[in-house]
Amino acid sequence: MSFAAMESELIQAVDRLRPAVVQVHRSERRAATPSPLLVPTGTGSGTVWDRDGSVVTNEHVVHDADALAITLPDGEVRSAQVLGADPLTDLALIRVEGGGLTPAPRGRSADLRIGQIALAIGNALGLPGGPSVSVGVVSALNRPLPGSDFVLEGLLQTDAAVNPGNSGGPLADLRGAVIGINTAVVPFAQGVGFAVPVDTVATVVAQLQRHGRVVRPWLGIQGIGVDRGIAQRVGLRRAYGVLVREVDPRGPAARAGLRPEDIVTRVGSTGVHGFRELVSSLAELPVGGTVEIAFERSGEARTAILHLVEQRASVRTSSS
């Protein structure tokens, strides 16, 4: 492909996507006499999900907001409200008054390859004049991102510039189809940004529309995937499973008898190679049921029955 042809495709992709990118303004009430005042406290971006006015953004963009306003690409300002939020994926769904919005085209993050061209579109730095565009590639897949007291899992990594204000805006492919929602940057890193894959976004949005939250089972452990170094240190014959580091005494894992230093190897019929497989296998199970888990303790294979209860998220995300 010639540079001229690629330039033309990039322009067409941006033209397709820009009408679906909005700016999100958060305000909070501050004490004042004689009545509280709404004070602007931050801005971010949003990606239009459907024509009815549903917009996806980051949870940290709308967290603790007492009022939300949306600026559309043509400059029109509308009020909005939060329909639901999920701190564990840093996603939120908001509803914009009036409807009639232009939804973003969607791709499939499951089909992505490292090296694909990626466009990040959003209101970088909150500058006036509408959303801006940066271009790079998909640098890595299924990346974890350490947060303040948890880890976001399964993220897309890109070297397209993702700056403060881009949060909640789309990461798109060369066709202008959304492949992820930009979520975070790493301070002091160069050319490293992260996005929640669009397949994950679609799953979370469906639950937020249905429940106002994401209903997911809770295990109640902190753990780490077993690599070769860990396997050698604890005397395992293979690098496989999740090493339990801590067990919440209130959680289902504790009630099932799991202890620190146990190694979880299977949930139901799904083998667990690392922490991401453990989380995803649990996420597919219904709250209120039971599942057999397999684990090793001091080299001995064991099983236990885990009673699935709903996880109540209270963690916070790092803002971008």
Buried (B, 14 or more C-beta within 10 A) or exposed (E): EEEEEEEEBBEEBBEBBBBBBBBBBBBBEEEEEEEEEBEEBBBBBBBBBBEEBBBBBBBBBBBEBEBBBBBBBEEEEBEBEBBBBBBBBBBBBBBBEEEEBBBBBBBEBEEBEEEBBBBBBBBBEBEEEBBBBBBBBBBBBEBBBEBEEBBBBBBBBBBBBBBBBBBBBBBBBBBBBBBBBBBBBBEEEEEBBBBBBBBBBBBBBEBBBEEBBBBBBBBBBBBEBBEEEBBEEBEBEEBBBBBBEEBEEEBBBBBBBBEEEBBBBBBBEBEBBBBBBBBBBBBEBEEEEBBEBBBBBEEEEBEBEBEBBEBEBEEBBBBB
